[in-house]
Amino acid sequence: MEANGTIWSHDSLRNFVEFSPAVQNHLKRVTFVLFLVLVDVYLTLFLALLASAFGAYLHMVWNIGGNITTLGFTGTMIWLRFTPSYEQQCGLFLLYLSALLKGASVGPMIILVIDFDSSVLVTAFVGTAVVFVCFSAAAMLATRREYLYLGASLSCSISILWWVKIASSIFGGSITVVKFELYFGLLIFVGYIVVDTQMIIEKAHHGDMDYVQHSFTFFTDFASLFVRILVLNMFRKMKKGRKDRRK
């Protein structure tokens, strides 16, 4: 059998001889390059999260969050997606701007949570960070391409979620429907963390080193996960408060 100019046989599959020094050096170089790409991606993601937090702070000070910042985030997101990889400075600017606008858009929800109980915000952020790190690490340690096939199922699940949202907005939705959307969306974006991590590793393995686009992918996953965990924690705290008042 021949693939990519290399002839494979049963003898090749049974060959357990150690790699030659040249092959070992090549594997080390590839691993080192992938490590550097991931460092750039996570560092850029951290800076984007700081920009998002600053956007939420700006909303608390000047009340700038709303439909305009949401439209601005959508516009910069589309602009960033079509920005060539060689224009990294422009890409970084758009990434941090979109993160700032996203933070400002979530600002009204954050103010509502802080007024209710500021500990909910801290718990939601720490929980999101723990979930993100754990599932991203699991994807990195897993066999290559193992979870990439989940992408189609997650896309189908996103479509179902959107149809549920449209139906609830037209016919009216109960608390049960809202909680279903939140939990279902939570599972979807946890899955996307795993799939996107392996997708980024695969792209880097094949020469795509655009860490700006990779960081933006992670940022959207993190932000979507954070919002859902924040609202679910809010519901849990409210339910606990009602039980305490009854007692």
N, C-alpha and C positions, 0 to 999 in steps of 0.2 A: 504494500500500500504506500502511495506517495502523497505527501501533503507539504505544500510550500517548498518544494524542491528537496525534501528530505524523505528517504526511503525508510519505512518502518516495517518490522517483521516481528514474529513471535520471539525471536532471539533478542531483539532490542528491548522488548517488554520484560524479558527475564534477566536483563543485564543489570546487575546491582553493583557494578564497579564504581568506585568513587569518581566524582567529577574531576576533570583535569584542573590544574591551577588556573588556566585561562578562563574556563567556564565558571569556576568559583569566584574569580575576581569580577567577572561580568555580573553575576548574580548579586554580589555585594554592592556593585555600583548602582544597579537597578533598585535595590532595596534602599540604598542611601538617598537616591533621587526621590523615590516615593515618600520617604520620611521627611525630606525637606519640603516637598509639596504640601504634605499634611500639616507641617508646622506653620507654613505660610497661610494655609486655609484657616486653621483654628485661631491663629493670631489675628487675622483679618476679621474673622467672625467675632472675636472678643471686642475688637474696636468698633465693629458695627453695633454690637449690643450696647456699648457705651454711648454711641451716637443716638441710639433709640431711647436710652434712659434720659439723655439730655433733651430729646424731643418731648418726652413726657413732662420733664421739668419745665420746659418752655410753655407747655400748655397750662400747667399749674400757675405760672406767673402771669402770662398774657392771654390765656384762653384762646389759643390759636387752633386747637384741634377741632376737627369736624369734617364736613363733606369736602371742603377744599383740600385739606391735607390728604384725605383718602384718595381723591382724584389725582393729586400730585404724586402720591406714592405709586398709583397705577401707571401714571405716565412715565415716571423715572424708571420703574421696573421694566416696562416695555423697551424704553430707550437703552437700558443697560443690557437687556437680552440681545439686542441687535448691535451692540458695540463690539468691534473686532478685538481679538485678544491682544494685539500688539499695542492698542491704545490703553495701557494699564492705568495711567494717571487719570484719564477721563473715566475709566471704569471704576476706579476707587472713589472718585468724587461722587459719581452717581450712586454707588453702593452706600456710602455714608449719608448722602442726601436722602435716599429712599428709606434708610433705617431711621433717620431723624423724623421724617414725615410719618413713618409707621408708628413711632413712639408717640408723636403728637396726636395721631388718630386714636390710639388706645388710651390717651390721657384722660378723657372723661370717665372711662371705666375705672381707671386707677384711682382717680379722685373719689369716686363712689365707694370703692373698696376701702380706701384709707379712712374715709369718714365713718365707715361701718366698723372696721377692725383692721388696723395696719398689719397685724400678724398674718392675716390671710395673704397679703401681698408677698411677704417674706417667704412664707411656706410654699406658695405657688412657684416663686422663682427658684428656690432651692430644689423643689420637687422636679421642676422642668429640667434644671441642670443635671440632676442625678439621672433622670430617665434618658436624657440626651447622651450623656457620657457612657452610660451602661450599654445602651443599644448600639451606639456608634462603635464602641470597643468590641462588642460581640460581632458586629459585621466585619470589622477589620481582622479579627482572629479566626473567622470562619473560612471555609474553603472558598476559593475564588469562584465567582459567578453563582454561588449557592442560592442567594436570595434575589438575584436579578429577575427571576421569573415571577416574583410577586408583583412586579410593576404593573402588569396587565390587570391583575385582580384589584390592586389599589385604585387604578384609574376607573375601573368599573364601580368600585365602592364610592369613589368621589361623585360619579354621576348619580348614583342612588341618593347620596346625601343631598345633592343639589335639588333633585326632584322632590325629596321630602321637604326641603326648605321652601320650595316654590308652592307646594301643596299647602303647607302650614300657613304661608303668608296669604294665600287666597281664601282658604276655608277656615282659617283660625287654628292656632295650635295651643294645646294644653301644656302644662308643666311636664307631663310625661313625654310628650313629643320633643320638647326642648331638651330634656335630659337625654333622650335617645340620640338626638343630633349631637350633643356634646360628647357622650361616651363613644358613639360610633366614630365621630370625627377624631377623638383622642386615639382610638385604635388605628385609624387610617394613618395619622401623621407619625405615630410610633413606627408603623411599618415603613413609611417613607424615609425615616431616619436611617433605617437599616439598608433599604434599597439604594438611597442616594449615596450613602457612605461607600458601598461596594461599586456603585456606578462611577464615583469620583476616582476611586482607586483604579478601576479598569481604564478610565480615560487617561489618567496619568501614566499608567503602564503602556498605553499606546501613543504617548507623546503629547497629550493634551494637558499642558501645565498652566491653564488659565485659572489661577487660584482665586481671582476676583469673582468669576462666575460660580465657581465651586462654593465660595464663602456665601454668596447670595442665596444659593440653593439651601445651604444649611440654615441661613438666617430666616428664610421663610418657614422652614420646618420648625425652628425653635419658636418663632413668634406665634405660629398657629397652635403649637402645643401649649405654650404659656397661657394664651387667652383661654383655652378650654380648661386647663387645670385651675386657672384663677376663678373662673365662673363656677366650676364644680366645688371648689373650696368655699366659695361664697354661699352656695346652696347648702353645703354641709354645715357651715357655721350658723346659718339662719335656722336650719332644722334643729340644731342642737339648742339654740336660744329659745325656740318655741317649746321644746321639751322641758327646759329648765324653768320656764315661766309656769308651765302647767304643774310642775312639782311644788 
